Protein backbone atom coordinates (compact mmCIF):
# COMPACT_ATOMS: atom_id res chain seq x y z
CA UNK A 1 0.00 0.00 0.00
CA UNK A 2 2.81 2.37 0.92
CA UNK A 3 4.54 1.53 -2.36
CA UNK A 4 1.41 2.35 -4.32
CA UNK A 5 1.00 5.66 -2.49
CA UNK A 6 4.62 6.57 -3.21
CA UNK A 7 4.14 5.82 -6.90
CA UNK A 8 1.03 8.01 -7.02
CA UNK A 9 2.81 10.87 -5.28
CA UNK A 10 5.76 10.58 -7.66
CA UNK A 11 3.38 10.64 -10.61
CA UNK A 12 1.82 13.73 -9.05
CA UNK A 13 5.19 15.47 -9.03
CA UNK A 14 5.83 14.48 -12.66
CA UNK A 15 2.36 15.70 -13.62
CA UNK A 16 2.99 18.98 -11.81
CA UNK A 17 6.14 19.62 -13.80
CA UNK A 18 4.58 18.33 -17.02
CA UNK A 19 1.74 20.84 -16.71
CA UNK A 20 4.31 23.60 -16.37
CA UNK A 21 6.27 22.24 -19.32
CA UNK A 22 3.22 22.14 -21.60
CA UNK A 23 2.25 25.67 -20.56
CA UNK A 24 5.80 26.84 -21.14
CA UNK A 25 5.99 25.73 -24.75
CA UNK A 26 2.49 26.95 -25.60
CA UNK A 27 2.20 30.28 -23.78
CA UNK A 28 3.24 33.61 -25.22
CA UNK A 29 3.92 36.00 -22.35
CA UNK A 30 2.67 39.57 -22.55
CA UNK A 31 5.18 42.40 -22.34
CA UNK A 32 4.14 44.67 -19.45
CA UNK A 33 6.56 46.84 -17.51
CA UNK A 34 8.44 45.16 -14.65
CA UNK A 35 6.34 46.96 -12.03
CA UNK A 36 3.18 45.50 -13.55
CA UNK A 37 4.80 42.07 -13.49
CA UNK A 38 5.51 42.44 -9.77
CA UNK A 39 1.94 43.58 -9.11
CA UNK A 40 0.51 40.63 -11.04
CA UNK A 41 2.73 38.20 -9.17
CA UNK A 42 1.65 39.59 -5.80
CA UNK A 43 -1.99 39.17 -6.83
CA UNK A 44 -1.39 35.53 -7.79
CA UNK A 45 0.36 34.84 -4.48
CA UNK A 46 -2.62 36.25 -2.55
CA UNK A 47 -4.98 34.13 -4.64
CA UNK A 48 -3.16 30.86 -4.01
CA UNK A 49 -2.57 31.60 -0.34
CA UNK A 50 -6.35 31.59 0.05
CA UNK A 51 -7.02 28.62 -2.25
CA UNK A 52 -8.11 25.36 -0.66
CA UNK A 53 -5.34 22.80 -1.16
CA UNK A 54 -6.21 19.56 -2.94
CA UNK A 55 -4.96 16.15 -1.90
CA UNK A 56 -2.46 16.28 -4.77
CA UNK A 57 -1.16 19.64 -3.55
CA UNK A 58 -0.60 18.22 -0.07
CA UNK A 59 1.07 15.06 -1.37
CA UNK A 60 3.47 17.09 -3.53
CA UNK A 61 4.40 19.32 -0.60
CA UNK A 62 4.91 16.32 1.69
CA UNK A 63 7.05 14.53 -0.90
CA UNK A 64 9.33 17.52 -1.26
CA UNK A 65 9.62 17.95 2.50
CA UNK A 66 10.60 14.30 2.89
CA UNK A 67 13.15 14.40 0.05
CA UNK A 68 15.61 17.07 1.20
CA UNK A 69 18.05 16.44 -1.65
CA UNK A 70 15.38 16.93 -4.29
CA UNK A 71 14.06 20.04 -2.54
CA UNK A 72 17.55 21.55 -2.29
CA UNK A 73 18.26 20.81 -5.97
CA UNK A 74 15.04 22.48 -7.14
CA UNK A 75 15.60 25.51 -4.89
CA UNK A 76 19.11 25.88 -6.26
CA UNK A 77 17.95 25.46 -9.84
CA UNK A 78 15.38 28.23 -9.37
CA UNK A 79 18.00 30.47 -7.79
CA UNK A 80 20.31 30.04 -10.78
CA UNK A 81 17.53 30.81 -13.26
CA UNK A 82 16.34 33.79 -11.23
CA UNK A 83 19.79 35.37 -10.91
CA UNK A 84 20.51 34.82 -14.57
CA UNK A 85 17.15 36.32 -15.60
CA UNK A 86 18.28 39.65 -14.14
CA UNK A 87 21.80 39.50 -15.50
CA UNK A 88 20.83 38.22 -18.94
CA UNK A 89 18.10 40.83 -19.36
CA UNK A 90 20.51 43.65 -18.48
CA UNK A 91 23.15 42.33 -20.86
CA UNK A 92 20.64 41.85 -23.68
CA UNK A 93 19.39 45.44 -23.24
CA UNK A 94 22.98 46.64 -23.39
CA UNK A 95 23.89 44.74 -26.56
CA UNK A 96 20.62 45.73 -28.27
CA UNK A 97 21.24 49.40 -27.47
CA UNK A 98 24.80 49.32 -28.80
CA UNK A 99 23.88 47.29 -31.88
CA UNK A 100 21.06 49.71 -32.70
CA UNK A 101 23.61 52.54 -32.90
CA UNK A 102 25.32 50.70 -35.75
CA UNK A 103 23.34 51.30 -38.94
CA UNK A 104 24.66 48.15 -40.63
CA UNK A 105 23.64 45.91 -37.75
CA UNK A 106 20.37 47.76 -37.20
CA UNK A 107 19.39 47.21 -40.83
CA UNK A 108 20.71 43.67 -41.20
CA UNK A 109 19.53 42.29 -37.85
CA UNK A 110 16.21 44.10 -37.38
CA UNK A 111 14.23 40.95 -36.61
CA UNK A 112 16.94 39.60 -34.33
CA UNK A 113 17.03 42.81 -32.32
CA UNK A 114 13.24 42.79 -31.98
CA UNK A 115 13.31 39.18 -30.80
CA UNK A 116 16.01 39.96 -28.23
CA UNK A 117 14.02 42.93 -26.96
CA UNK A 118 10.95 40.74 -26.55
CA UNK A 119 12.98 38.10 -24.72
CA UNK A 120 14.41 40.70 -22.35
CA UNK A 121 10.90 41.91 -21.55
CA UNK A 122 9.86 38.34 -20.86
CA UNK A 123 12.75 37.87 -18.44
CA UNK A 124 11.88 41.11 -16.66
CA UNK A 125 8.24 40.15 -16.41
CA UNK A 126 8.72 36.55 -15.31
CA UNK A 127 11.57 36.67 -12.81
CA UNK A 128 9.22 37.66 -9.96
CA UNK A 129 7.42 34.34 -10.43
CA UNK A 130 10.73 32.51 -10.03
CA UNK A 131 11.33 34.43 -6.82
CA UNK A 132 7.88 33.46 -5.53
CA UNK A 133 8.63 29.80 -6.25
CA UNK A 134 11.94 30.13 -4.39
CA UNK A 135 10.10 31.66 -1.43
CA UNK A 136 7.37 29.00 -1.53
CA UNK A 137 10.00 26.26 -1.27
CA UNK A 138 12.13 28.12 1.28
CA UNK A 139 9.08 28.29 3.60
CA UNK A 140 7.49 25.09 2.38
CA UNK A 141 6.15 24.06 5.80
CA UNK A 142 4.46 27.42 6.31
CA UNK A 143 2.92 27.91 2.87
CA UNK A 144 -0.37 26.69 1.49
CA UNK A 145 0.38 23.52 -0.56
CA UNK A 146 -1.66 25.05 -3.40
CA UNK A 147 0.79 27.95 -3.55
CA UNK A 148 3.73 25.53 -3.59
CA UNK A 149 2.31 23.47 -6.43
CA UNK A 150 1.19 26.38 -8.58
CA UNK A 151 4.41 28.35 -8.10
CA UNK A 152 6.41 25.29 -9.18
CA UNK A 153 4.21 24.88 -12.26
CA UNK A 154 4.76 28.51 -13.17
CA UNK A 155 8.52 28.22 -12.60
CA UNK A 156 8.76 25.22 -14.93
CA UNK A 157 6.75 27.18 -17.49
CA UNK A 158 9.31 29.98 -17.30
CA UNK A 159 12.36 27.72 -17.36
CA UNK A 160 11.00 25.94 -20.41
CA UNK A 161 10.55 29.23 -22.23
CA UNK A 162 14.02 30.41 -21.24
CA UNK A 163 15.58 27.24 -22.63
CA UNK A 164 13.58 27.62 -25.83
CA UNK A 165 13.97 31.38 -26.35
CA UNK A 166 17.64 31.64 -25.41
CA UNK A 167 18.52 30.27 -28.84
CA UNK A 168 17.92 33.84 -30.06
CA UNK A 169 20.76 35.08 -27.84
CA UNK A 170 23.20 32.50 -29.16
CA UNK A 171 22.19 33.16 -32.77
CA UNK A 172 22.73 36.89 -32.28
CA UNK A 173 26.09 36.38 -30.58
CA UNK A 174 27.19 34.23 -33.51
CA UNK A 175 26.36 36.99 -35.99
CA UNK A 176 27.80 39.75 -33.83
CA UNK A 177 31.03 37.82 -33.32
CA UNK A 178 31.37 37.49 -37.11
CA UNK A 179 30.70 41.21 -37.62
CA UNK A 180 33.34 42.24 -35.06
CA UNK A 181 35.89 39.86 -36.58
CA UNK A 182 35.27 41.31 -40.02
CA UNK A 183 35.25 44.93 -38.80
CA UNK A 184 37.81 45.08 -35.99
CA UNK A 185 38.70 48.72 -36.58
CA UNK A 186 35.27 50.20 -37.24
CA UNK A 187 33.18 48.32 -34.63
CA UNK A 188 32.67 50.64 -31.65
CA UNK A 189 34.39 49.66 -28.41
CA UNK A 190 31.05 49.87 -26.55
CA UNK A 191 29.63 47.32 -29.00
CA UNK A 192 32.61 45.03 -28.42
CA UNK A 193 32.24 45.40 -24.64
CA UNK A 194 28.56 44.52 -24.72
CA UNK A 195 29.31 41.47 -26.88
CA UNK A 196 32.11 40.32 -24.56
CA UNK A 197 29.96 40.58 -21.43
CA UNK A 198 26.94 38.81 -22.90
CA UNK A 199 29.09 36.06 -24.44
CA UNK A 200 31.00 35.51 -21.19
CA UNK A 201 27.75 35.28 -19.23
CA UNK A 202 26.36 32.73 -21.69
CA UNK A 203 29.56 30.70 -21.36
CA UNK A 204 29.23 30.75 -17.56
CA UNK A 205 25.60 29.65 -17.84
CA UNK A 206 26.57 26.80 -20.17
CA UNK A 207 29.10 25.60 -17.59
CA UNK A 208 26.51 25.87 -14.79
CA UNK A 209 23.98 23.82 -16.73
CA UNK A 210 26.41 21.28 -18.20
CA UNK A 211 25.66 22.45 -21.74
CA UNK A 212 28.88 21.25 -23.40
CA UNK A 213 27.64 21.98 -26.91
CA UNK A 214 26.99 25.67 -26.31
CA UNK A 215 30.04 26.06 -24.06
CA UNK A 216 32.20 24.81 -26.92
CA UNK A 217 30.42 27.08 -29.42
CA UNK A 218 30.85 30.20 -27.26
CA UNK A 219 34.46 29.37 -26.39
CA UNK A 220 35.31 29.79 -30.08
CA UNK A 221 34.25 33.44 -30.01
CA UNK A 222 36.90 36.13 -29.82
CA UNK A 223 36.05 37.23 -26.25
CA UNK A 224 38.38 39.87 -24.82
CA UNK A 225 40.46 38.49 -21.94
CA UNK A 226 40.10 41.84 -20.15
CA UNK A 227 36.30 41.61 -19.94
CA UNK A 228 35.07 42.78 -16.55
CA UNK A 229 31.62 41.90 -15.18
CA UNK A 230 31.95 43.67 -11.82
CA UNK A 231 29.73 46.70 -12.51
CA UNK A 232 26.88 44.81 -14.12
CA UNK A 233 27.02 42.17 -11.37
CA UNK A 234 26.62 44.89 -8.75
CA UNK A 235 23.61 46.30 -10.62
CA UNK A 236 22.07 42.83 -10.71
CA UNK A 237 22.57 42.38 -6.96
CA UNK A 238 20.77 45.67 -6.32
CA UNK A 239 17.88 44.62 -8.56
CA UNK A 240 17.55 41.29 -6.77
CA UNK A 241 17.37 43.03 -3.40
CA UNK A 242 14.72 45.41 -4.74
CA UNK A 243 12.66 42.48 -6.08
CA UNK A 244 12.74 40.85 -2.66
CA UNK A 245 11.67 44.03 -0.90
CA UNK A 246 8.77 44.57 -3.32
CA UNK A 247 7.54 41.00 -2.99
CA UNK A 248 8.14 40.87 0.74
CA UNK A 249 9.90 37.53 0.51
CA UNK A 250 11.96 38.00 3.66
CA UNK A 251 15.08 36.91 1.76
CA UNK A 252 16.95 40.17 2.30
CA UNK A 253 18.57 39.06 5.56
CA UNK A 254 18.64 35.35 4.88
CA UNK A 255 21.05 32.82 3.43
CA UNK A 256 19.28 33.02 0.08
CA UNK A 257 20.53 36.55 -0.58
CA UNK A 258 24.06 35.37 0.19
CA UNK A 259 23.70 32.61 -2.36
CA UNK A 260 22.35 35.00 -4.98
CA UNK A 261 25.23 37.42 -4.41
CA UNK A 262 27.74 34.56 -4.62
CA UNK A 263 26.32 33.34 -7.94
CA UNK A 264 26.94 36.81 -9.38
CA UNK A 265 30.52 36.62 -8.15
CA UNK A 266 31.86 33.64 -10.08
CA UNK A 267 35.21 33.77 -8.29
CA UNK A 268 33.44 32.82 -5.06
CA UNK A 269 32.19 29.78 -6.91
CA UNK A 270 35.72 28.77 -7.80
CA UNK A 271 35.08 29.82 -11.41
CA UNK A 272 37.24 32.65 -12.76
CA UNK A 273 35.41 32.73 -16.05
CA UNK A 274 38.15 34.22 -18.26
CA UNK A 275 40.62 31.63 -16.97
CA UNK A 276 38.01 28.88 -17.30
CA UNK A 277 37.32 30.01 -20.87
CA UNK A 278 41.01 29.88 -21.77
CA UNK A 279 41.42 26.43 -20.22
CA UNK A 280 38.29 25.21 -21.97
CA UNK A 281 39.64 26.29 -25.36
CA UNK A 282 42.91 24.46 -24.82
CA UNK A 283 41.56 21.28 -23.27
CA UNK A 284 41.09 18.04 -25.18
CA UNK A 285 39.09 16.47 -22.34
CA UNK A 286 36.14 18.71 -21.48
CA UNK A 287 34.40 16.38 -19.03
CA UNK A 288 36.12 17.82 -15.94
CA UNK A 289 34.58 21.24 -16.63
CA UNK A 290 31.19 19.70 -15.92
CA UNK A 291 32.23 17.63 -12.90
CA UNK A 292 29.84 18.73 -10.16
CA UNK A 293 32.12 17.31 -7.46
CA UNK A 294 34.96 19.56 -8.58
CA UNK A 295 32.69 22.56 -9.02
CA UNK A 296 31.14 22.00 -5.62
CA UNK A 297 34.56 21.74 -4.03
CA UNK A 298 35.42 25.16 -5.38
CA UNK A 299 32.51 26.88 -3.69
CA UNK A 300 33.00 29.08 -0.66
CA UNK A 301 32.68 27.42 2.73
CA UNK A 302 30.67 30.41 3.97
CA UNK A 303 27.52 29.29 5.79
CA UNK A 304 25.35 31.28 3.39
CA UNK A 305 26.37 28.88 0.60
CA UNK A 306 25.55 25.63 2.36
CA UNK A 307 22.91 24.35 -0.02
CA UNK A 308 24.80 25.46 -3.12
CA UNK A 309 28.23 24.25 -2.02
CA UNK A 310 26.94 20.75 -1.28
CA UNK A 311 28.19 18.77 -4.28
CA UNK A 312 25.24 16.37 -4.23
CA UNK A 313 22.76 19.23 -4.38
CA UNK A 314 24.74 20.78 -7.22
CA UNK A 315 24.67 17.47 -9.05
CA UNK A 316 20.92 17.52 -8.46
CA UNK A 317 20.65 20.91 -10.16
CA UNK A 318 22.43 19.63 -13.23
CA UNK A 319 20.47 16.38 -13.33
CA UNK A 320 17.16 18.20 -13.00
CA UNK A 321 18.02 20.88 -15.52
CA UNK A 322 19.64 18.83 -18.25
CA UNK A 323 17.72 15.59 -17.92
CA UNK A 324 14.37 15.95 -16.18
CA UNK A 325 12.92 18.63 -18.45
CA UNK A 326 14.06 16.64 -21.46
CA UNK A 327 12.44 13.54 -19.99
CA UNK A 328 9.20 15.48 -19.55
CA UNK A 329 9.42 16.56 -23.17
CA UNK A 330 9.67 12.94 -24.30
CA UNK A 331 6.67 12.05 -22.12
CA UNK A 332 4.37 14.50 -23.85
CA UNK A 333 5.66 14.15 -27.41
Secondary structure, DSSP 8 states (H G I E B T S, - for coil): -HHHHHHHHHHHHHHHHHHHHHHHHH-------HHHHHHHHHHHHHHHHTS---HHHHHHHHHHHH-HHHHHHHHHHHHHHHHHHHHHHHHHHHHHHHHHTSHHHHHHTHHHHHHHHHHHHHHHHHHHHHHHHHHHHHTTTTS-HHHHHHHHHHHHHHHHHHHHHTHHHHHHHHHHHHHHHHTTTTS-HHHHHHHHHHHHHHHHHHHHTT-HHHHHHHHTS---TT---HHHHHHHHHHHHHHHHHHT-S-TTSHHHHHHHHHH-GGGGT--HHHHHHHHHH-S--GGGG-HHHHHHTS---GGGHHHH-HHHHHHHHHIIIIIHHHHHHHH-
